[in-house]
């Protein structure tokens, strides 16, 4: 089975730390590649970018431009980037038993409310595809989003496990430690136990 998972990287220098979904996608790719089912797994990038030189986090992953490869897939998981209705229709019409799943990590109900309340709706439209075979969403979004998904997408909405692995966190900690030993950073990655004065940073991009 050929499985394609969507992502929207602008170029090969883009950091995976700008949002959580990039790491979620990469962890899903690694999980499926390690399956005993021997799936062919592709990262389908929805933006045209040159990945002839790959960043380290893509070294062992097949990356293809979405438009060039998506019709060859048996299953598409719309996860890290959205696609258009006409692409879904073309995919479903390209062969028998083709399936497409929308995998939801975010609090989409609240995000939609924010867009309506705080966004510039004079230049914005909201599109909801009703051609997905299933909606998958993580457990922590069940209470708020269950009815939202079922009503808008008119298909099965299923709770699936939250996938996480420490791979990228450990790699970054290692890079920071190497930089600290070279003198590039003033501090290592380790927490200073017993420190009297603590510095806390909160980064919250929500519009409200």
FIMIBA-678021 format. One record per residue (C-alpha): residue in three letters; x negated, y negated, z negated. Coordinates in nm, 2 decimals. Each point is the difference from the previous one (the first is absolute). Layout:
<sites>
{type ALA&x X&y Y&z Z}
...
</sites>
This chain:
<sites>
{type UNK&x 0.00&y 0.00&z 0.00}
{type UNK&x -0.12&y -0.35&z 0.09}
{type UNK&x 0.07&y -0.26&z -0.27}
{type UNK&x -0.04&y -0.37&z 0.05}
{type UNK&x 0.00&y -0.25&z -0.29}
{type UNK&x 0.04&y -0.37&z 0.07}
{type UNK&x -0.23&y -0.27&z -0.13}
{type UNK&x -0.07&y -0.36&z 0.12}
{type UNK&x -0.37&y -0.08&z -0.03}
{type UNK&x -0.11&y -0.32&z 0.18}
{type UNK&x -0.36&y 0.10&z 0.05}
{type UNK&x -0.27&y 0.25&z -0.12}
{type UNK&x -0.12&y -0.24&z -0.28}
{type UNK&x 0.34&y -0.02&z -0.18}
{type UNK&x -0.02&y 0.09&z -0.37}
{type UNK&x 0.22&y 0.27&z -0.14}
{type UNK&x 0.03&y -0.20&z -0.32}
{type UNK&x 0.23&y -0.28&z 0.14}
{type UNK&x 0.31&y 0.20&z -0.08}
{type UNK&x 0.09&y 0.34&z -0.14}
{type UNK&x 0.16&y 0.16&z 0.31}
{type UNK&x -0.32&y 0.04&z 0.19}
{type UNK&x -0.14&y 0.23&z -0.27}
{type UNK&x 0.33&y 0.18&z -0.02}
{type UNK&x -0.01&y 0.07&z 0.37}
{type UNK&x -0.36&y 0.12&z -0.01}
{type UNK&x 0.08&y 0.23&z -0.29}
{type UNK&x 0.29&y 0.14&z 0.19}
{type UNK&x -0.22&y 0.07&z 0.30}
{type UNK&x -0.26&y 0.17&z -0.21}
{type UNK&x 0.26&y 0.21&z -0.17}
{type UNK&x 0.15&y 0.12&z 0.33}
{type UNK&x -0.34&y 0.07&z 0.15}
{type UNK&x -0.08&y 0.22&z -0.30}
{type UNK&x 0.32&y 0.20&z 0.04}
{type UNK&x -0.03&y 0.37&z 0.07}
{type UNK&x 0.25&y -0.06&z 0.29}
{type UNK&x -0.29&y -0.14&z 0.21}
{type UNK&x 0.19&y -0.31&z 0.11}
{type UNK&x -0.14&y -0.24&z 0.26}
{type UNK&x 0.02&y -0.33&z -0.18}
{type UNK&x -0.04&y -0.34&z 0.16}
{type UNK&x -0.01&y -0.35&z -0.13}
{type UNK&x 0.22&y -0.20&z 0.25}
{type UNK&x -0.11&y -0.36&z -0.02}
{type UNK&x 0.28&y -0.23&z 0.12}
{type UNK&x -0.24&y -0.28&z 0.08}
{type UNK&x -0.25&y 0.01&z 0.29}
{type UNK&x -0.35&y 0.01&z -0.16}
{type UNK&x -0.34&y 0.14&z 0.08}
{type UNK&x -0.08&y 0.30&z -0.22}
{type UNK&x -0.29&y 0.13&z 0.20}
{type UNK&x -0.20&y -0.10&z -0.30}
{type UNK&x 0.19&y 0.11&z -0.31}
{type UNK&x -0.02&y -0.12&z -0.36}
{type UNK&x -0.10&y 0.27&z -0.24}
{type UNK&x 0.35&y 0.07&z -0.12}
{type UNK&x 0.10&y 0.11&z 0.35}
{type UNK&x -0.30&y 0.21&z 0.08}
{type UNK&x 0.18&y 0.34&z -0.02}
{type UNK&x 0.34&y -0.13&z 0.14}
{type UNK&x 0.12&y -0.01&z 0.36}
{type UNK&x 0.12&y -0.35&z 0.07}
{type UNK&x 0.20&y -0.08&z 0.31}
{type UNK&x 0.19&y -0.30&z 0.12}
{type UNK&x 0.37&y 0.08&z -0.06}
{type UNK&x 0.12&y -0.07&z 0.35}
{type UNK&x -0.26&y 0.23&z 0.15}
{type UNK&x 0.07&y 0.31&z -0.21}
{type UNK&x 0.34&y -0.01&z -0.17}
{type UNK&x 0.19&y 0.19&z 0.26}
{type UNK&x -0.23&y 0.30&z -0.05}
{type UNK&x 0.09&y 0.04&z -0.36}
{type UNK&x 0.25&y 0.26&z -0.14}
{type UNK&x 0.05&y -0.20&z -0.32}
{type UNK&x -0.05&y -0.37&z -0.07}
{type UNK&x -0.01&y -0.14&z -0.35}
{type UNK&x 0.07&y -0.37&z 0.01}
{type UNK&x -0.19&y -0.11&z -0.31}
{type UNK&x -0.26&y -0.27&z 0.03}
{type UNK&x 0.16&y -0.20&z 0.29}
{type UNK&x 0.35&y -0.02&z 0.15}
{type UNK&x 0.08&y 0.08&z 0.35}
{type UNK&x 0.28&y -0.11&z 0.24}
{type UNK&x 0.33&y 0.17&z 0.08}
{type UNK&x -0.09&y 0.05&z 0.36}
{type UNK&x -0.32&y 0.18&z -0.11}
{type UNK&x 0.20&y 0.23&z -0.22}
{type UNK&x 0.24&y 0.08&z 0.29}
{type UNK&x -0.28&y 0.06&z 0.24}
{type UNK&x -0.16&y 0.24&z -0.25}
{type UNK&x 0.32&y 0.19&z -0.07}
{type UNK&x 0.06&y 0.04&z 0.37}
{type UNK&x -0.35&y 0.12&z 0.08}
{type UNK&x 0.06&y 0.36&z -0.11}
{type UNK&x 0.20&y 0.24&z -0.19}
{type UNK&x 0.02&y 0.00&z -0.38}
{type UNK&x -0.20&y -0.32&z -0.05}
{type UNK&x 0.04&y -0.14&z -0.35}
{type UNK&x -0.07&y -0.34&z -0.14}
{type UNK&x -0.01&y -0.09&z -0.37}
{type UNK&x -0.01&y -0.34&z -0.18}
{type UNK&x -0.22&y 0.02&z -0.31}
{type UNK&x 0.08&y -0.28&z -0.25}
{type UNK&x -0.25&y -0.10&z -0.27}
{type UNK&x 0.12&y -0.35&z -0.07}
{type UNK&x 0.30&y -0.14&z -0.19}
{type UNK&x 0.18&y -0.07&z 0.33}
{type UNK&x 0.32&y -0.12&z -0.15}
{type UNK&x -0.17&y -0.27&z -0.20}
{type UNK&x -0.22&y -0.09&z 0.29}
{type UNK&x 0.31&y -0.05&z 0.23}
{type UNK&x 0.16&y -0.21&z -0.27}
{type UNK&x -0.31&y -0.22&z -0.02}
{type UNK&x 0.00&y -0.04&z 0.38}
{type UNK&x 0.36&y -0.12&z 0.00}
{type UNK&x -0.04&y -0.23&z -0.30}
{type UNK&x -0.34&y -0.15&z 0.06}
{type UNK&x -0.08&y 0.07&z 0.37}
{type UNK&x 0.05&y -0.21&z 0.30}
{type UNK&x 0.30&y 0.18&z 0.14}
{type UNK&x 0.05&y -0.23&z 0.29}
{type UNK&x -0.29&y 0.17&z 0.17}
{type UNK&x 0.03&y 0.34&z -0.15}
{type UNK&x 0.22&y 0.30&z 0.08}
{type UNK&x 0.03&y 0.32&z -0.20}
{type UNK&x -0.01&y 0.33&z 0.19}
{type UNK&x 0.10&y 0.34&z -0.14}
{type UNK&x -0.06&y 0.31&z 0.21}
{type UNK&x 0.28&y 0.25&z -0.03}
{type UNK&x -0.19&y 0.27&z 0.20}
{type UNK&x -0.22&y 0.14&z -0.27}
{type UNK&x 0.05&y 0.36&z -0.08}
{type UNK&x -0.07&y -0.06&z -0.37}
{type UNK&x -0.11&y -0.26&z -0.24}
{type UNK&x -0.27&y 0.10&z -0.25}
{type UNK&x -0.06&y -0.22&z -0.31}
{type UNK&x -0.21&y 0.02&z -0.31}
{type UNK&x 0.16&y 0.08&z -0.34}
{type UNK&x -0.05&y -0.34&z -0.16}
{type UNK&x 0.22&y -0.16&z 0.26}
{type UNK&x 0.30&y 0.23&z -0.05}
{type UNK&x 0.21&y -0.21&z -0.24}
{type UNK&x -0.01&y -0.32&z 0.20}
{type UNK&x -0.02&y 0.13&z 0.36}
{type UNK&x 0.19&y 0.33&z 0.03}
{type UNK&x 0.33&y -0.16&z 0.11}
{type UNK&x -0.18&y -0.26&z 0.21}
{type UNK&x -0.17&y 0.26&z 0.21}
{type UNK&x 0.30&y 0.22&z 0.04}
{type UNK&x 0.23&y -0.28&z 0.10}
{type UNK&x -0.24&y -0.18&z 0.25}
{type UNK&x -0.15&y 0.30&z 0.17}
{type UNK&x 0.30&y 0.24&z -0.01}
{type UNK&x -0.22&y 0.31&z -0.05}
{type UNK&x -0.14&y 0.22&z -0.27}
{type UNK&x -0.20&y -0.19&z -0.26}
{type UNK&x -0.24&y 0.23&z -0.18}
{type UNK&x -0.23&y -0.06&z -0.30}
{type UNK&x -0.35&y 0.13&z 0.07}
{type UNK&x -0.31&y 0.00&z -0.23}
{type UNK&x -0.22&y -0.30&z -0.03}
{type UNK&x -0.34&y 0.09&z 0.16}
{type UNK&x -0.31&y -0.13&z -0.15}
{type UNK&x -0.37&y 0.09&z -0.02}
{type UNK&x -0.30&y -0.17&z -0.17}
{type UNK&x -0.22&y 0.03&z 0.31}
{type UNK&x 0.00&y -0.37&z 0.10}
{type UNK&x -0.02&y -0.13&z -0.36}
{type UNK&x -0.30&y 0.22&z -0.07}
{type UNK&x -0.17&y -0.11&z 0.33}
{type UNK&x 0.05&y -0.37&z -0.09}
{type UNK&x -0.12&y 0.06&z -0.36}
{type UNK&x -0.32&y 0.16&z 0.15}
{type UNK&x -0.05&y -0.29&z 0.24}
{type UNK&x 0.04&y -0.26&z -0.28}
{type UNK&x -0.25&y 0.19&z -0.22}
{type UNK&x -0.26&y 0.01&z 0.28}
{type UNK&x 0.05&y -0.37&z 0.06}
{type UNK&x -0.04&y -0.07&z -0.37}
{type UNK&x -0.32&y 0.19&z -0.02}
{type UNK&x -0.13&y -0.19&z 0.31}
{type UNK&x 0.09&y -0.33&z -0.17}
{type UNK&x 0.28&y -0.08&z 0.24}
{type UNK&x 0.26&y 0.00&z -0.28}
{type UNK&x -0.02&y -0.15&z -0.35}
{type UNK&x 0.20&y 0.29&z -0.15}
{type UNK&x 0.04&y 0.37&z 0.06}
{type UNK&x 0.35&y 0.16&z 0.05}
{type UNK&x 0.02&y 0.12&z -0.36}
{type UNK&x 0.23&y -0.15&z -0.26}
{type UNK&x -0.19&y -0.15&z -0.29}
{type UNK&x 0.14&y 0.17&z -0.31}
{type UNK&x 0.04&y -0.23&z -0.30}
{type UNK&x -0.03&y -0.32&z 0.20}
{type UNK&x 0.15&y -0.29&z -0.21}
{type UNK&x 0.11&y -0.22&z 0.29}
{type UNK&x 0.18&y 0.18&z 0.29}
{type UNK&x 0.07&y -0.15&z 0.34}
{type UNK&x 0.33&y 0.12&z 0.16}
{type UNK&x 0.10&y -0.06&z 0.36}
{type UNK&x 0.35&y 0.06&z 0.14}
{type UNK&x 0.05&y 0.00&z 0.38}
{type UNK&x 0.37&y 0.00&z 0.09}
{type UNK&x 0.10&y -0.10&z 0.36}
{type UNK&x 0.38&y 0.03&z -0.03}
{type UNK&x 0.17&y -0.30&z 0.13}
{type UNK&x 0.21&y -0.07&z -0.31}
</sites>
